[in-house]
Amino acid sequence: MTGASIETTLELWAFSLRDVKVRMRGLFTQERVAASANLFLDGLLGEERRKTGWMRAEAAGDPGPWRQQAILGRGRWDADALCEIVRDYVVENLATPDAVLVIDETGFLKQGKASCGVARQYTGSAGKITNCQIGVFAAYVSARGHAFIDRALYLPKSWVGDPEKLAATHVPETVGFATKPALAVEMIRRALAADVPFSWVAADAVYGVGDVEGALRRACKGYVLGVKSDHHFGSWAGKPMVAGKAEKIACDLAPDAWQRLSAGEGTKGARLHDWAYCELADLGADEYDETKSGLWTRGLLIRRNISDGDLAFFTTWCPAGTGIETLVSIEGHRWAIEDSFETAKNELGLDHNETRSWHGWHRHVSLVMLAFAMMAAIRYRANLETPPKRPRIPLSRT
């Protein structure tokens, strides 16, 4: 926060904290429960590195973690309603028409087997198969900042087929098995239904499949979605001949097909890679929704690491005439959700949830999302503040 003074930033903090607490007050039927939720939020924003029940209770002045735990477990309130409050708050503070919705997942490492959705499964957080929960998230990324607007707990098939586990963790009867791409499609549909302003979606290879692509094409939203090296691409009439697996297409490209471009600024400066883009077909928007119009281009975007030549592949959908620089920039927006996961875990206790239930996970995560969104809004507003100019003192002529 480079623009605002310390005093202004503190005022923004106090105002924003009061504001978000007022927004979530309607979720609770009793004042004491609302007060406990406020204290829970205060604890997430506190200086304690571990946001456990005991740590939050100590910060709140409680003799034990029971009131904190009741917010996640025994209390009666709707975590999905809180998630909608978070989404609306993010839109109100960070929205721009050209924003990018980024979909990704993260792991929550667990020791036991009783927590809802826990199983031995791969998570990029650990870089291996391990005992964990998996949460799928949607982050809103714009020039004003970034914050989470949706989330879903992934239930492995082993859980969905075990009624005892489902009952023990209070999974709603309406919840069935859904793949991670299916969870992403539902998040996209909720964002569209809520009129969230965005123009693009970016995601890794887990989500670069037909269902996600189809939902975005019907909605006239551009995308840059990762795919595997063996994903097959083929061009149509009117475009240069391209056919085969993505990796083979990349190997056959001429040297002058590659451009060195930045996907955005990172912690060490511009994130430079070599990029190539193949236009595959031009299609009318009415191919997917007869009420829509305009010409769109399907394509293949390829990224090559400068140091080791490692390749990554992306299926793209964009308004006709969109340049490679724009597509590279959209792909580069994915770093924002990785940054969000790291910050939310290290500073706000995203992965410090101690409850085992379905409701406990969604409540804890939604409260963390609210805290994160508040910080993002404060950062944006603080950076809008322009420091006063110092009066120019003329040089003496002696």
N, C-alpha and C positions, 0 to 999 in steps of 0.2 A: 504494500500500500504506500505508494510514493507521493501521492498528491495531497492528501489531507494531513492536517496537523494531528498530533497525539490527542488533543482535546476533542477535535471534531470526530476522530475515529472512535473515541470512547463514547461520545454522544450517539454515533451511529450504532455502536454495539448495544447500548442500553435501549435505544428505541427499537432496534430490530428484535431483540430478545423479548421485549414486551409485546411487540406485534405478533410474533409467531405463537406466543403463549395464548394470546387472545384468539388467534385463528383456530387453535386446537381445543379451546375451552368447550365448544359445543359437542365434542365427542363424549363428554363425561356427564353423567346424570347427577353426580355428587361433587360438592365443592372439595371435599377432602381427597377424592381420587384425582381431581384436576390439579390440586396442590402437589400431590405426589408425582404426577406426570411432569409438572414444572420442575420439581427438584431432580427428577430423573434427567431431564434435558440439561439442567445446570451441571449435573455430574458428568454428562458426556462432554460438555464444553470446558470442564475443569482441567487442572494441570496434572491430575493423576495419570500416570502412564497406563495403568491397568484399570479399565472401567468395570470392574467386578461389582457384584452386589454389595459386598462389604466396603469396598472403596467408595462407592457412590453413597452408601449409607453414612459413612464417616464424614464425607464432605457435606452431606445434608444435615448432619447433627442427629441422625437417628441412632438408637441403641443397637440396631441390627438391620439386616438387609430385607426384612419381611415386607415393608411397604414398597420397596423398590421391586421386589420379586412379584408382588401382587399386581403391579402395573402390567407386567408381561404375562402373568398367568391367570390369577383368579378374577381380576377386574373384567368388567363387561364393557368393551368398546371395540370399535371396528377399525382394524389396521388398514383396510383398503380405503376407508374414508380419509384416514390420515395421509395415505399415499396420494390421494387426489388433492388434498390441501397442499402437499409438498409440490406436486406438479403445477398447480395453479400459481403458487408462490414463485416458482422458478420462471414460469412464463411471464408473470407480471414484471419480474426484475431483469431477466436475461434474454428475453425473446428478441429475435431478429428474423426477417422472412427467409434468409438464406442459411438458417441454422442447420446443423447436422445432428441427427439422432444416431448415437453410437450404441451398438448392442455388444455385450460381452459377458463373460461369466467369471466368477472367482470362487475359490475354495475356502471352506471353513474347517480347519483341521480339528479332529475330535479324537479322544482316547477311547471312549466306550462305543456301544452299539445301540443305545437307547434313544439318542437324539433323532428327531424327525428327519428322515431322508439320508441319514448317515450310512455310508457303505464304502467299501474299497473301490475307488474310482479315480480316474486321472484328473488332476488339477494342475493347471499351469502355475498356480501360486507356489506349489512345491516342486513342479517339474517332474512329477512321477505319479504312479498309482499309489494312493495312500488312503487311510481312513478319514473320510471327510464328508461334509455336506457341500453341495454345489448350488450357488445362487446365480440366476441370470438377471442382468440389470440393463436398463436403458438410461443413458446419460444424454442430457441436452447440452450441446456444445455450440456456442456462438462467439462472436467477437467480444461479447460482454463478459464471458466466463463460461463455466461448465458446472453442472450438478446433476445428480440422479433424479429421474422423474418416475421410475417404475422398477419393480423387482418381482421375482418369482422364485420360490424354492423348488428345485428339481427333485422329483421323486423317482428313483430307479425302479425298474420293473420288479425287482425283488421285494420292494416295499409295497407297490400297488397290488401285488398278488398275495399279501399277507394281512388278512383282516385284523389279526390280533395287534400287529404293530400299528396299523392305522388307527385302531380304537384307542390304544394306549397313548398315542400322541395327538389325539383329538383332530385328526385330519377330517375335514368336512366330507360328507358322503358324496357330494357332487364332484369331488376332485378325483380324476382318473389319471392314467398314465399320459404324459405329454412329452414329446421329444423337446430338446432345447430349441430347435428351430420353431416348433409349434408354440412354445412359450414366447418366443420373439415375435411371432406373427400376432399373437394376442396383445402384446405390448404396443405394437405398431397400430393395431386396430383401435386400442383405447386412446392412443395419442390422436389419431385421426378423428375419432368420435368427439373428443374434447376440443377439436379445432386448434391443437397445438401447432404453432407456425414453424414449419421446417421444410427444407427443400431436398434434403439428402439423407440417406442412411448408409452408415459404414459398419462393417463387421468383419470378423475373421472367417477362416474356412469352415468353421462349424456351422455357420449360418448362410453360406453361399449356395443355397439349394432352391429348388423350384417353388416351394410354398412361400418363402420370403420374397423371392423375385416376383412371383405372381401378384402378391398383395401390393407391392410397391408399384408395379406397372399399372395395375388397375387404379391406383390412387394418383398416378402421374407424379411420382416422387423418384428422383434420381438415386442411384446407389453405386457403391464400390464395395463389393463383397468378395472376401477371399475364397479361393477354391484350391483344390489339390492339384498337384502337378499332372495327374493323369486325367483331369477333367477335359472332355472333348469339346472343341470349338469348331465352327464352320461358318464361312462367310456366304452371303447370298449375292445374287446378281447385282451389279452396280458397284461392288466393292472388290478390292484386290483379293485374289484367291488365297484363302486361309483355310486349312482343314487338318484336323488331327488333335493329338493331346497337347495340352498347354506347354509342357516341357519341350516337346519336339518342335512346336511352332517357334519357341524362343531360340532354340539352337539354330534354326534355319534363317533367322533374321540377319539382314545385312548389317555391317558395322555402323553404317550411317543411320540406321533405324533407331539407335539409342541416343537419349539425351540425358545429360547430367542436370538433375533438378533437385530442389529442396522440398521436402514434405513439411517444412515448418521449422521453427526454432526449437532446439532442445536445450538441455542443461549445458551442453558443450558447443553450442552454436548451431548453425544450419545442419539439418539432417539430410545430407546429400546421398543420393543413390543414382544409378543409371536406370532410365525408364524407357519403355517402348509401349506404343499403343496401336492396336489393330482395330479399325472399324470393321464390323462384321455385317451389319444390316441396318437399314433405315425402315422404321415402322411407324404407322400412324397410331396415335393414342387411342383412336376408336377401335383398334384391334382388340383392346382389353376392356374398354368401357365406351359404349356408343355415344355417351353424353360428353365425352372428352374430345379434344381436337389438338392438333399439333404433331410435328414430326420428331420422333425420338430415335436415338442410335444405340444399338447393342454393340458392345465391344469387349476386347480383352486388353487389360492393362498388366504389364509385366515390370517387376522391380528386380534389379540386380545389385547385389552388394558390391561396393567398390573394392573392398579388400580381399574377399574370398570368392566372389562370383556367385554366391548363393542366390537362388531365384525364388520369388514369390509371385503368385498369380491372382488376378482379380477379375471377376465378371462385372461389367459396368452397364449402366443404363442412364442415358442423359439426353437432354434436349439436343437436337441436331445442331452441329456447329460448335459444341463444347470442346475446348482445347484440352490437350494433355495436361497442361499446367493446372487447370481446375480440378481434374480427376486426381492428380497427385496430391493436391492440397486437401481434397476431401479424405483421401486415404490417410493423410497425415493427422487428421482430427482424431484418429483412434487413440493416440497417445493420451488424450484427455481422460478417457475412462480408466486407463492404467494408472495415471496420476491420481485420479479420484479414489481408486481402490487403496492405493498406498497411503494416501492422506487419511482416508476414513478409518483404516485399520490402525495406523500408527498414532493418530491424534484423537479419534472419536470412538474407538472401541468397536468398530464394525464387527470384528470377529471375536468379541469378548462376551457374546451371549451365553448365559449359563442355563437357559431353559431348554427343555427337551421337546416341547410341543410345537405343532404347526403354528398356532396363534402366537406363541412366544417368539418364534423366529421372525415372523412378519412384523410383530409389534416393535421388537428391538431394532430391526433393520430400518423400519419406517421412521422411528425416532432419530436414528443416526442420520438418515437422509434429510430430515428436517434441519438438524444441526448443521450438516454440510451445506445445504442450500442457503441457510442464513449467513454462513461465513462467505459464501460466494457472492451473495448480494451485497454484503458489507464491503468486500474487496472491490467490487465494481463501483459502488457509490463513492468509496474513499478515493479511488483513482480518478474520479471525475472532478474532484476538488483541485483547483489550480492554486498553487502557492502564490501569495501576493508578490508582485514584482518589486524589487528593491529600487528605490530612487537612484537615478544616475548621478553620481558625484563628479562634477567636472574636475579635470586635472588642473592643479595650480600651475601657473606660469611664472616661475621665479627665476 
